């Protein structure tokens, strides 16, 4: 049964919809900034393609690394509700700082967004998991509904914010994204009674301990965490340091998870938690591969749309950034169907295992990139492929995502011991951090425009995009086959988690 009753949508806890709308507006804020970022860097701040891709990759990588800190601080000191509120405030401030219009204001705003997302993202997902008791069959469905909220926010960002930003000026798009975050904060705070029965919301016992000057540990931690903002500024500017930092974090978090699994086995006199942590680490690696390629949407695929895609619809030319709307649009169209499908397949005993879902997701992602080769057969005299190329590419990317991403969030809450729920969720987002950073490096391979005065012709640019996208597609298909072959060994490590 649920911790908070079943009076909400489709028999789910009523707190789910409060969290749904809070997350929706937070994603409007995040994707509103992200949808414009690459074009803002290239067209307003005059960065070359490769530099813009590496800045984008460093920023988005740090955005997803920050939940390691945010999840840990919520577990130990702040509590989940307080962490989410602090994160929302910082994200709104970050968006409004970008309106300064210079490199410096952008980087400071990025730092605030990174820290704010770290507090918000891991902990609102953790609260969703805590609305359900262990073994509640509605959990996967609940996370999928929550995931639809994420994508409604992303759809609004990639249509409204993208259009406003490219049509009237980037500053108006960034400002609109900040207003969205304030709406999310309002909904989360004033709807707090709806999810109040979920455990771990308030300041922890350790967080209430006085540290110095009458301040408790939770307050000191919140203030000290602001140092992340100048650190993020430095790391974005010197992004090669992230090669070592992210690798070190991955090794550290992997050891920490396995140690937590061993301790849980000792306490419970079992032998399952260490294996489950190993399985979680394997899924983290698979997740890195998927999202490093998927996240080309905000970099190489957006610049590809800007230069080599015919975006005319009647007499109107779709802004290049708006092509990113296909993904959240398809999520909303297919998300509910997938949610129902998993339940029906489970009832019939035909639900694919989690490793097979991951394999099928990566297969579809790879096929999506290969769609560009089909589009190449219909290239026009301006070396532009039809807009339908991106339509079908994002369709396959989205169905692949639905096989993997909402299932991944639910899987983390089921594989991890309860006392490290926030830390495990933070570890899961570390895999997104590494993926986004690697995604920037992959996108830089398609560069050439604006690098040291070099400008590729439309024909040369198209050839380069086709070479990189087709290589990505073939590598992903090979990876999908490998995961399918390892299905049974990975399932064994999961000890019955479905």
Secondary structure, DSSP 8 states (H G I E B T S, - for coil): -BTT-S-SGGG--THHHHHHHHHHHHHHHHHHHHHHHHHIIIIIS---HHHHHHHHHHHHHHHHHHHHHHHHHIIIII-HHHHHHHHHHHHHHHHHHHTT-SHHHHHHHHHHHHHHHHHHHHHHHHHHHHTB-TT-TTHHHHHHHHHHHHHHHHHHIIIIIHHHHHHH-HHHHHHHHHHHHHHHHHHHHHTGGGGTTSTT-S--TTTTSEEETTEEHHHHHHHHTTHHHHHHHHHHHTTTHHHHHHHHHHHHHHHHHHHHHHHHHHHHT-SSHHHHHHHHHHHHHHHHHHHHHHGGGGTHHHHHHHHHEE-EETTEE--GGGGGHHHHHHHHHHHHHHHHHHHHHHHTT----HHHHHHHHHHHHHHHHHHHHHHGGG--TTS-EEHHHHHHHHHHHHHHHHHHHHHHHHHHHHHS-GGGHHHHHHHHHHHHHHHHHHHHHHHHTT--TTBTTB---HHHHHHHHHHHHHHHHHHHHHHHHHHHHTHHHHHHHHTT--
